Amino acid sequence: MVRTAVWWDGLREAEHAALRPGLPDRLDRRPDVLVVGGGAVGLATGVACRDAGLGSVVVLERADRLAAAASGGNGGAIAPDMHALTDPAPFVAFGRASRERYRQLDARWDGAIGLRTTRWLQLFAPGSTPVRWPQGPAFAPLTAQEVGELEPDLAVPEGGAALLVSGQRAVNPQRLAAVLAGHAGTVATGVEVTGVRTAGERITTVSSSVGDFHPGAVVMATGLVPPPWSAGVRQRWVKGHMLATAPGPWRLGSIVSGPDGGGTPLPDGSIVCGGTFDADLSPELSPAALDELLTGLRRVLPAARDAQVTHQWCCFRPLVEGRQPVIDRLPGTTNGWVSAGHFTTGIMLAVGTGQALASWIDTGRRPAEVATFGLPDPVA
Ligand SMILES: Cc1cc2nc3c(=O)[nH]c(=O)nc-3n(C[C@H](O)[C@H](O)[C@H](O)COP(=O)(O)OP(=O)(O)OC[C@H]3O[C@@H](n4cnc5c(N)ncnc54)[C@H](O)[C@@H]3O)c2cc1C
């Protein structure tokens, strides 16, 4: 649940309106492509299907606004190179291709997405640096002293180190959703999909709170794998808290992340912190989790000791256990696809995912770049 994500306040009126399209007067009941879910992945899929010339597209979102879940409450980082530290090469390559796609879309739409170029500073405690630093022009390992020269207000423990990763991107994720919605076909909010009917291997009917649809192709972009295909899939939501501060008397030019805490500077000098990984599934805010974020920020950025918190919220990451994202056909169907489990990187990957799905629908062949993102075998 997104309570008061700072991102909403940064939008113009037209962008607020774009996030709340409601029920359009004309809703094609036989669209070429029906996308279920108006988060970043669903909207980006709608855009890619329109771009690929797949015909009419309808996107249905059950909440009263788009990006109502994690897609509107996340940190807005598009930082694929960071994943060279933690993830397999195909995942990093997919993230880099998605970042490039963002660049192209933002250029085509005259900067409407507001894609910002930024750098990421990953801090390491003394004695915990990687055995091998990632190689390439984006990466620069820094000593504590070099970090001090780059970001004078940061407190880095003596003997600590950092990896500076340049060329990353960041967005206001709610602006992103508003802009994608304008290019995603017909988008409706307040419409819940309640079931599907199949004939043989074809999804023939998608039932919803406003009646039935008979689409050519269906993409489930519902965060987690929806029923009935969820049977036997180990998946769950993982709660994360975020907060934002008012601008303050600090200098910070990098997204900072490390074992002690961190934050993302916004252009106005405010800072967004998060997210935590919390065990509970309650939509309530946890003062302890928010305190952890603020304490961490103050630890790495002592100048933020009097930072004024302006926004705090929580939302839920979709996780398919043991997987990176799932981008696959719906089992047993010839015209159904699913994109789920984007966990901590759904903004970074959204437009790449959309492109891959559009290509798959178009050609009938699984794109090579998503070959490793199949649904797990069901657990008995
Ligand atoms: C605290 C936090 C920080 C994060 N920071 C980042 C970050 O910096 N960078 C990054 O890349 N990622 C980040 N993420 C991850 C990212 O937010 C998610 O991976 C991404 O938003 C998932 O997008 P999605 O569209 O798959 O799912 P969702 O955002 O969950 O959207 C799915 C939508 O489907 C709708 N829906 C579900 N069922 C139905 C139905 N039956 N009928 C109609 N609609 C339905 C839901 O209402 C929802 O709006 C963060 C996540 C969290 C929690």
Ligand as a Chemical Component Dictionary entry (heavy atoms), coordinates in Angstrom:
data_LIG
# 
_chem_comp.id                   LIG 
_chem_comp.type                 NON-POLYMER 
_chem_comp.pdbx_formal_charge   0 
_chem_comp.three_letter_code    LIG 
# 
loop_
_chem_comp_atom.comp_id 
_chem_comp_atom.atom_id 
_chem_comp_atom.alt_atom_id 
_chem_comp_atom.type_symbol 
_chem_comp_atom.charge 
_chem_comp_atom.model_Cartn_x 
_chem_comp_atom.model_Cartn_y 
_chem_comp_atom.model_Cartn_z 
_chem_comp_atom.pdbx_ordinal 
LIG C1  C1  C 0 10.336 -0.321 -1.263  1  
LIG C2  C2  C 0 10.576 -0.733 -2.696  2  
LIG C3  C3  C 0 11.554 -0.089 -3.440  3  
LIG C4  C4  C 0 11.798 -0.485 -4.766  4  
LIG N1  N1  N 0 12.735 0.198  -5.494  5  
LIG C5  C5  C 0 12.948 -0.163 -6.785  6  
LIG C6  C6  C 0 13.875 0.550  -7.578  7  
LIG O1  O1  O 0 14.487 1.522  -7.134  8  
LIG N2  N2  N 0 14.082 0.143  -8.867  9  
LIG C7  C7  C 0 13.406 -0.921 -9.393  10 
LIG O2  O2  O 0 13.662 -1.279 -10.549 11 
LIG N3  N3  N 0 12.484 -1.593 -8.669  12 
LIG C8  C8  C 0 12.238 -1.237 -7.392  13 
LIG N4  N4  N 0 11.319 -1.914 -6.648  14 
LIG C9  C9  C 0 10.609 -3.036 -7.258  15 
LIG C10 C10 C 0 9.456  -2.568 -8.153  16 
LIG O3  O3  O 0 8.706  -1.589 -7.509  17 
LIG C11 C11 C 0 8.560  -3.769 -8.505  18 
LIG O4  O4  O 0 9.331  -4.853 -8.947  19 
LIG C12 C12 C 0 7.594  -3.368 -9.618  20 
LIG O5  O5  O 0 6.852  -2.235 -9.233  21 
LIG C13 C13 C 0 6.659  -4.520 -9.952  22 
LIG O6  O6  O 0 5.822  -4.047 -10.991 23 
LIG P1  P1  P 0 4.625  -4.915 -11.514 24 
LIG O7  O7  O 0 3.924  -4.099 -12.526 25 
LIG O8  O8  O 0 5.112  -6.276 -11.873 26 
LIG O9  O9  O 0 3.725  -5.170 -10.211 27 
LIG P2  P2  P 0 2.796  -4.188 -9.363  28 
LIG O10 O10 O 0 3.363  -2.855 -9.175  29 
LIG O11 O11 O 0 2.431  -4.988 -8.138  30 
LIG O12 O12 O 0 1.519  -4.005 -10.298 31 
LIG C14 C14 C 0 0.606  -5.043 -10.529 32 
LIG C15 C15 C 0 -0.755 -4.400 -10.689 33 
LIG O13 O13 O 0 -1.705 -5.401 -11.042 34 
LIG C16 C16 C 0 -2.922 -5.057 -10.450 35 
LIG N5  N5  N 0 -3.732 -6.263 -10.372 36 
LIG C17 C17 C 0 -3.453 -7.409 -9.692  37 
LIG N6  N6  N 0 -4.443 -8.302 -9.862  38 
LIG C18 C18 C 0 -5.369 -7.722 -10.677 39 
LIG C19 C19 C 0 -6.609 -8.151 -11.195 40 
LIG N7  N7  N 0 -7.115 -9.356 -10.920 41 
LIG N8  N8  N 0 -7.299 -7.303 -12.004 42 
LIG C20 C20 C 0 -6.786 -6.071 -12.309 43 
LIG N9  N9  N 0 -5.623 -5.614 -11.818 44 
LIG C21 C21 C 0 -4.922 -6.428 -11.019 45 
LIG C22 C22 C 0 -2.512 -4.538 -9.068  46 
LIG O14 O14 O 0 -3.518 -3.740 -8.488  47 
LIG C23 C23 C 0 -1.256 -3.757 -9.388  48 
LIG O15 O15 O 0 -1.494 -2.394 -9.610  49 
LIG C24 C24 C 0 11.044 -1.538 -5.328  50 
LIG C25 C25 C 0 10.034 -2.151 -4.584  51 
LIG C26 C26 C 0 9.797  -1.755 -3.280  52 
LIG C27 C27 C 0 8.687  -2.421 -2.503  53 
# 
loop_
_chem_comp_bond.comp_id 
_chem_comp_bond.atom_id_1 
_chem_comp_bond.atom_id_2 
_chem_comp_bond.value_order 
_chem_comp_bond.pdbx_ordinal 
LIG C1  C2  SING 1  
LIG C2  C3  SING 2  
LIG C2  C26 DOUB 3  
LIG C3  C4  DOUB 4  
LIG C4  N1  SING 5  
LIG C4  C24 SING 6  
LIG N1  C5  DOUB 7  
LIG C5  C6  SING 8  
LIG C5  C8  SING 9  
LIG C6  O1  DOUB 10 
LIG C6  N2  SING 11 
LIG N2  C7  SING 12 
LIG C7  O2  DOUB 13 
LIG C7  N3  SING 14 
LIG N3  C8  DOUB 15 
LIG C8  N4  SING 16 
LIG N4  C9  SING 17 
LIG N4  C24 SING 18 
LIG C9  C10 SING 19 
LIG C10 O3  SING 20 
LIG C10 C11 SING 21 
LIG C11 O4  SING 22 
LIG C11 C12 SING 23 
LIG C12 O5  SING 24 
LIG C12 C13 SING 25 
LIG C13 O6  SING 26 
LIG O6  P1  SING 27 
LIG P1  O7  DOUB 28 
LIG P1  O8  SING 29 
LIG P1  O9  SING 30 
LIG O9  P2  SING 31 
LIG P2  O10 DOUB 32 
LIG P2  O11 SING 33 
LIG P2  O12 SING 34 
LIG O12 C14 SING 35 
LIG C14 C15 SING 36 
LIG C15 O13 SING 37 
LIG C15 C23 SING 38 
LIG O13 C16 SING 39 
LIG C16 N5  SING 40 
LIG C16 C22 SING 41 
LIG N5  C17 SING 42 
LIG N5  C21 SING 43 
LIG C17 N6  DOUB 44 
LIG N6  C18 SING 45 
LIG C18 C19 SING 46 
LIG C18 C21 DOUB 47 
LIG C19 N7  SING 48 
LIG C19 N8  DOUB 49 
LIG N8  C20 SING 50 
LIG C20 N9  DOUB 51 
LIG N9  C21 SING 52 
LIG C22 O14 SING 53 
LIG C22 C23 SING 54 
LIG C23 O15 SING 55 
LIG C24 C25 DOUB 56 
LIG C25 C26 SING 57 
LIG C26 C27 SING 58 
# 
